[in-house]
Amino acid sequence: MANALEELKDKLRDLRAGFEGSLKGADDAAALQAVRDRFLGRKSGALTALLKSLGGLPPEARRERELSSTS
């Protein structure tokens, strides 16, 4: 249970680092749009895929995550 949650946190940390790095390298509107599509796209964005993976977490891990986010 904790392992799945830690793995998710690691993926989120990596995603954020990749986003920030890509954003720093975006030097025009087209590059900025490409970063947006890559990370925030509704169908194939990296964040979208990560959020979809939340459903695969064991129920205990989801419950633990909900409790930790409310405190």
N, C-alpha and C positions, 0 to 999 in steps of 0.2 A: 504494500500500500504506500508506504513512505517512499519507496524506490520509484514508483510511477510518478509520484508528485515531484520528487527531486529531478527526475528526467525531464518532466514538463518545464520546470523552472530553468533547467539548463538550456533547453530548446528556446525558451522565451528570451533568456539572456543572450544567446547566440543570435537570435533573430534581431533583437534590439541593436546589438553591436553591428551587424550587417547593414541594418537600415541606416544607422548613423553614419557609417562609413560611406555607403552609397550616396547618402544625402550630401555629404561634404564634397563628393566628386561631381555632383550635378551642377553644371555650370551654365545651363540654359533651360528654357521652358520644356524642350523636348526631353532632355535628360531627366528633369524633375518629374515629368509625366511617366517616364519609363520606371523610375523608382517607385512612384505611387502605384503603378500597375503591378509591379513585381511583388510588392509587399502588401498592398491593400486591395488588390483587385478582388471583385466579388466572387469570381469563379476559380481563379487559379492563384490568388495572392497567398503569400507565405503565411500571413496572419490568419487568413481564412482557413487554411489547411490546419493550422495549429488549433484554432477554435473548434474545428470539426473533430479533432482528436480528443477533445475533452469528453465526448460521449463514450470513448473507449476506456476511460479511467474506471477502475473498480469503484463501486458505490461508496466504500469506506473512504477512499481518497477524495472523492467529490465532496462528501460530507465534511471531511477534515478541511478541505480547501475553503468551503463555505464558512465554516466556523472561524477559520483564521482570518478571513477577509472582513468579518463583521466586528472583530475586536480591535 
